[in-house]
């Protein structure tokens, strides 16, 4: 639904002499587990052709004592707090940040289920908007939020530490570059490919199937329409070649009509299959729609009296045709 951090919050803190990923080979690294370490950092080691099995893992204590005493060479940490603690104690260190490798893992995302989105679209949208509004307020009123956390919830961390955390969090969200809660689709597509490669997945599901767009006008759905959505139908859509409305070039589907109906599919998370078979004549297409066989939706058809007997949705878009001429051309009175 939303993605907040635009840089990696989770980093690797190392001894000063460890400058690169290669320097970590054979070194003691404190992490929750190897599985956890791989989940968060394996992709940057893979980019350098380094096997994470070559690191020596020790269980995480979630404090800096092991590092401070020289018992370990590196440990995983959040950039918003541990570097500040090390600086306060005058301990020298180096940081390996996945963001410096052009990558980072998702650590502050807002998710929902398809069932929740379909059943309660207005509530889902309100929750998303409230979350974004909360983050926006927090970033614009850091001192106020620090006081609330310190005075109302916990004095475990000093105010100076909370102030630093607020400052670093803003650097992770980058509100002056990205709209708060927005998706960086180029990054997410890259993450998707890395995930598919790491886990040997062969799925052809695209990123768009996972991103929730703003829900607009969902309260206007009838009870019958909501019931239909809850039944999780897969719609078989016929896309032909009628430029510029619908175009099919060996599976690459485009066109005004297709893009418009795709907005509806994406908005309500409707699964669909595209039918581009060349076997159909116009007559066969209308018969398939009428008999409810292998085609459920036919795009861009003109309403006639005969076709009204089949099934037509109300007009959702009306195409107005025009011909544009260069200013210096004489007027045309017929084609």
C-alpha positions as CSV (number, residue, x, y, z in Angstrom):
1,X,0.0,0.0,0.0
2,X,2.8,2.4,0.9
3,X,6.6,2.3,1.0
4,X,8.4,4.7,3.4
5,X,12.1,4.2,3.6
6,X,14.1,5.0,0.4
7,X,17.5,4.0,1.8
8,X,18.6,1.0,3.8
9,X,17.9,1.3,7.5
10,X,19.8,-2.0,8.2
11,X,23.5,-1.8,7.8
12,X,26.7,-3.7,8.8
13,X,29.0,-2.0,11.3
14,X,32.6,-3.2,11.1
15,X,36.0,-2.6,12.6
16,X,37.7,0.4,11.0
17,X,40.1,-1.7,9.0
18,X,37.3,-3.6,7.3
19,X,36.5,-1.4,4.3
20,X,34.7,-3.8,1.8
21,X,32.6,-6.9,1.7
22,X,35.6,-9.0,0.7
23,X,37.3,-8.0,4.0
24,X,34.5,-9.7,5.9
25,X,35.4,-13.2,4.6
26,X,36.5,-15.3,7.6
27,X,35.5,-12.6,10.1
28,X,33.1,-12.9,13.1
29,X,29.8,-11.3,12.3
30,X,27.1,-10.8,14.9
31,X,23.6,-11.4,13.4
32,X,20.3,-12.8,14.5
33,X,21.0,-15.8,12.3
34,X,22.7,-16.7,9.0
35,X,19.2,-16.9,7.5
36,X,18.3,-13.4,8.7
37,X,21.7,-12.1,7.5
38,X,21.2,-13.6,4.0
39,X,17.7,-12.2,3.8
40,X,18.9,-8.7,4.4
41,X,22.4,-8.7,2.9
42,X,23.0,-11.7,0.6
43,X,22.1,-9.7,-2.6
44,X,25.0,-7.3,-2.1
45,X,27.5,-10.1,-1.5
46,X,26.2,-11.8,-4.6
47,X,26.8,-8.7,-6.6
48,X,30.5,-9.0,-5.5
49,X,30.6,-12.8,-6.1
50,X,31.2,-13.5,-2.4
51,X,29.6,-16.5,-0.7
52,X,28.0,-15.5,2.7
53,X,28.9,-19.0,4.0
54,X,32.5,-17.7,4.2
55,X,31.6,-15.5,7.2
56,X,31.7,-16.7,10.8
57,X,28.4,-16.0,12.4
58,X,27.7,-15.4,16.2
59,X,24.3,-14.8,17.9
60,X,23.3,-11.2,18.2
61,X,23.2,-9.7,21.7
62,X,21.6,-6.4,20.5
63,X,24.1,-4.2,22.2
64,X,27.6,-2.9,21.3
65,X,29.5,-4.6,24.2
66,X,30.8,-7.5,22.0
67,X,32.0,-5.1,19.4
68,X,33.4,-2.7,22.0
69,X,35.4,-5.4,23.6
70,X,36.8,-6.7,20.3
71,X,35.1,-10.1,20.5
72,X,33.5,-9.7,17.0
73,X,34.6,-8.0,13.8
74,X,31.2,-6.8,12.6
75,X,27.5,-6.7,13.5
76,X,24.2,-5.9,11.9
77,X,22.5,-2.7,13.2
78,X,20.1,0.0,12.4
79,X,21.7,3.2,11.1
80,X,19.3,5.3,13.1
81,X,20.7,4.4,16.6
82,X,23.9,2.2,16.9
83,X,26.3,4.6,15.1
84,X,25.2,7.4,17.4
85,X,25.9,5.2,20.5
86,X,29.3,4.3,19.2
87,X,30.1,8.0,18.5
88,X,29.1,8.9,22.0
89,X,31.5,6.4,23.4
90,X,34.3,7.3,21.0
91,X,34.5,3.9,19.4
92,X,35.9,3.8,15.9
93,X,34.0,1.9,13.2
94,X,33.2,1.6,9.6
95,X,29.8,1.2,7.9
96,X,28.8,-1.1,5.0
97,X,25.6,0.3,3.7
98,X,23.6,-1.6,1.0
99,X,22.4,1.8,-0.3
100,X,26.0,2.5,-1.4
101,X,25.6,-0.6,-3.7
102,X,22.5,0.8,-5.3
103,X,20.3,-1.6,-3.3
104,X,18.4,-1.8,-0.1
105,X,15.8,-4.1,1.5
106,X,12.3,-3.2,2.3
107,X,11.9,-2.4,6.0
108,X,9.0,0.0,6.5
109,X,6.1,-1.0,4.2
110,X,2.4,-0.9,4.6
111,X,0.6,-4.1,3.5
112,X,-2.9,-5.4,3.3
113,X,-4.6,-8.5,2.1
114,X,-6.6,-8.7,-1.1
115,X,-9.7,-9.7,1.0
116,X,-9.4,-6.6,3.1
117,X,-8.9,-4.3,0.1
118,X,-11.8,-5.8,-1.8
119,X,-14.2,-6.0,1.2
120,X,-13.4,-2.7,2.8
121,X,-11.8,-0.4,0.2
122,X,-12.8,2.8,1.9
123,X,-11.3,1.7,5.2
124,X,-8.1,0.5,3.5
125,X,-7.7,3.9,1.8
126,X,-8.4,5.8,5.1
127,X,-5.8,3.7,6.9
128,X,-3.2,4.4,4.2
129,X,-3.9,8.1,4.2
130,X,-3.8,8.3,8.0
131,X,-0.4,6.5,8.1
132,X,1.1,8.9,5.5
133,X,-0.4,11.9,7.4
134,X,1.1,10.6,10.6
135,X,4.6,10.3,9.1
136,X,4.3,13.7,7.5
137,X,3.4,15.3,10.9
138,X,6.2,13.4,12.7
139,X,8.8,14.7,10.2
140,X,7.5,18.2,10.5
141,X,7.3,18.2,14.3
142,X,10.3,16.2,15.4
143,X,10.9,17.9,18.7
144,X,7.2,17.5,19.7
145,X,7.3,13.8,18.9
146,X,10.6,13.3,20.8
147,X,9.0,14.9,23.9
148,X,5.9,12.7,23.6
149,X,8.0,9.5,23.3
150,X,10.3,10.5,26.2
151,X,7.7,11.8,28.6
152,X,4.8,9.5,27.9
153,X,6.3,6.1,26.7
154,X,9.9,5.5,27.7
155,X,13.0,7.2,29.1
156,X,15.2,4.3,28.1
157,X,16.9,6.4,25.5
158,X,18.1,9.9,26.1
159,X,16.4,12.8,24.3
160,X,19.6,13.4,22.3
161,X,19.4,9.9,21.0
162,X,15.8,10.2,20.0
163,X,16.5,13.5,18.3
164,X,19.3,11.8,16.3
165,X,16.9,8.9,15.4
166,X,14.3,11.4,14.1
167,X,17.0,13.1,12.0
168,X,18.3,9.9,10.5
169,X,14.8,8.6,9.9
170,X,14.1,11.7,7.7
171,X,17.2,10.9,5.8
172,X,15.8,7.4,5.1
173,X,12.4,8.6,4.0
174,X,13.9,11.5,1.9
175,X,10.6,13.5,1.9
176,X,12.2,16.3,-0.2
177,X,12.8,13.9,-3.1
178,X,10.0,11.3,-2.8
179,X,6.4,11.8,-1.9
180,X,5.9,10.2,1.5
181,X,4.6,6.6,1.1
182,X,5.2,6.5,-2.6
183,X,6.7,3.6,-4.5
184,X,10.0,3.7,-6.3
185,X,8.9,1.2,-9.1
186,X,12.3,1.0,-10.7
187,X,13.8,-0.1,-7.4
188,X,10.9,-2.5,-6.6
189,X,11.2,-4.2,-10.1
190,X,14.9,-4.7,-9.4
191,X,14.1,-6.2,-6.0
192,X,11.5,-8.5,-7.6
193,X,14.1,-9.8,-10.0
194,X,16.6,-10.4,-7.2
195,X,14.0,-12.2,-5.1
196,X,12.9,-14.4,-8.1
197,X,16.5,-15.3,-8.8
198,X,17.5,-16.0,-5.2
199,X,14.5,-18.3,-4.6
200,X,14.5,-19.8,-8.1
201,X,11.0,-18.7,-8.8
202,X,9.5,-19.0,-12.3
203,X,6.4,-16.9,-11.7
204,X,5.5,-14.3,-14.3
205,X,3.6,-12.2,-11.9
206,X,4.4,-8.5,-12.5
207,X,5.0,-5.9,-9.9
208,X,1.7,-4.2,-10.7
209,X,-0.2,-7.1,-9.2
210,X,1.2,-6.3,-5.7
211,X,0.9,-2.5,-5.6
212,X,-2.3,-1.0,-4.2
213,X,-3.5,2.1,-6.0
214,X,-5.7,4.7,-4.3
215,X,-9.3,3.6,-3.9
216,X,-11.6,6.3,-5.4
217,X,-15.3,6.0,-5.5
218,X,-15.4,2.5,-4.0
219,X,-18.4,3.5,-1.9
220,X,-20.4,3.8,-5.2
221,X,-20.2,0.0,-5.8
222,X,-23.5,-1.8,-5.5
223,X,-23.9,-4.8,-3.2
224,X,-24.1,-7.0,-6.3
225,X,-20.8,-5.6,-7.6
226,X,-19.1,-6.2,-4.3
227,X,-20.5,-9.7,-4.2
228,X,-19.0,-10.4,-7.6
229,X,-15.6,-9.0,-6.6
230,X,-15.6,-11.2,-3.5
231,X,-16.1,-14.3,-5.7
232,X,-12.6,-13.7,-7.2
233,X,-13.5,-14.2,-10.9
234,X,-10.8,-14.3,-13.6
235,X,-12.1,-12.2,-16.6
236,X,-11.2,-13.4,-20.1
237,X,-10.6,-10.2,-22.2
238,X,-10.5,-10.1,-25.9
239,X,-7.9,-7.7,-27.3
240,X,-7.8,-7.3,-31.1
241,X,-6.1,-4.9,-33.5
242,X,-8.0,-1.7,-33.9
243,X,-5.5,1.1,-33.5
244,X,-5.4,3.3,-31.5
245,X,-8.0,1.7,-29.2
246,X,-6.6,-1.8,-28.9
247,X,-3.4,-3.3,-30.4
248,X,-1.8,-6.6,-30.0
249,X,1.7,-7.1,-31.2
250,X,2.8,-10.7,-30.4
251,X,1.4,-10.5,-26.9
252,X,2.4,-6.8,-26.3
253,X,-1.0,-5.4,-25.6
254,X,-1.6,-1.6,-25.8
255,X,-4.3,0.9,-26.8
256,X,-6.7,3.4,-25.3
257,X,-9.5,0.9,-24.6
258,X,-7.1,-1.7,-23.0
259,X,-5.4,0.9,-20.8
260,X,-8.7,2.2,-19.6
261,X,-10.1,-1.2,-18.6
262,X,-6.7,-2.0,-17.0
263,X,-7.1,0.9,-14.7
264,X,-10.4,-0.7,-13.5
265,X,-8.8,-4.1,-13.1
266,X,-5.9,-2.7,-11.1
267,X,-8.2,-0.5,-8.9
268,X,-10.3,-3.4,-7.8
269,X,-7.6,-6.1,-8.0
270,X,-9.5,-8.1,-10.6
271,X,-7.6,-11.0,-12.1
272,X,-7.7,-11.3,-15.9
273,X,-6.5,-13.3,-18.9
274,X,-5.9,-11.8,-22.3
275,X,-7.2,-13.6,-25.4
276,X,-5.4,-12.5,-28.7
277,X,-6.3,-15.6,-30.8
278,X,-6.7,-14.9,-34.5
279,X,-9.3,-17.5,-34.9
280,X,-12.2,-15.2,-34.1
281,X,-14.4,-13.3,-36.6
282,X,-16.5,-10.5,-35.2
283,X,-19.5,-12.9,-35.4
284,X,-17.7,-15.5,-33.3
285,X,-16.7,-13.0,-30.7
286,X,-20.3,-11.8,-30.3
287,X,-21.5,-15.4,-30.1
288,X,-18.9,-16.2,-27.4
289,X,-20.0,-13.2,-25.3
290,X,-23.6,-14.2,-25.8
291,X,-23.1,-17.8,-24.9
292,X,-20.7,-17.0,-22.0
293,X,-18.1,-19.4,-23.3
294,X,-14.4,-18.4,-23.6
295,X,-14.7,-14.6,-23.8
296,X,-16.1,-12.5,-21.0
297,X,-15.2,-9.0,-22.1
298,X,-15.0,-7.4,-25.6
299,X,-13.5,-3.9,-25.7
300,X,-14.6,-0.9,-27.7
301,X,-17.7,-2.3,-29.4
302,X,-20.3,0.1,-30.7
303,X,-23.8,-0.3,-29.3
304,X,-26.5,-1.3,-31.8
305,X,-30.1,-2.5,-31.2
306,X,-29.1,-6.1,-32.0
307,X,-26.1,-6.1,-29.6
308,X,-28.2,-4.6,-26.8
309,X,-29.8,-8.0,-26.5
310,X,-26.4,-9.6,-25.5
311,X,-25.0,-7.5,-22.6
312,X,-23.5,-4.1,-22.5
313,X,-22.1,-2.1,-19.7
314,X,-23.2,1.6,-19.5
315,X,-20.9,3.8,-21.6
316,X,-17.8,4.5,-19.5
317,X,-15.8,6.3,-22.2
318,X,-17.0,8.0,-25.3
319,X,-14.4,8.5,-28.1
320,X,-14.7,11.8,-30.1
321,X,-12.9,11.6,-33.4
322,X,-11.2,14.6,-35.0
323,X,-8.8,15.4,-37.8
324,X,-5.9,17.9,-37.1
325,X,-4.5,19.9,-40.1
326,X,-1.5,22.0,-40.4
327,X,-2.3,25.7,-40.2
328,X,-1.0,26.4,-43.7
329,X,-3.1,23.7,-45.3
330,X,-6.3,24.7,-47.2
331,X,-9.6,23.8,-45.7
332,X,-10.9,20.2,-46.5
333,X,-14.5,19.8,-47.4
334,X,-14.4,16.0,-47.9
335,X,-12.0,13.2,-47.4
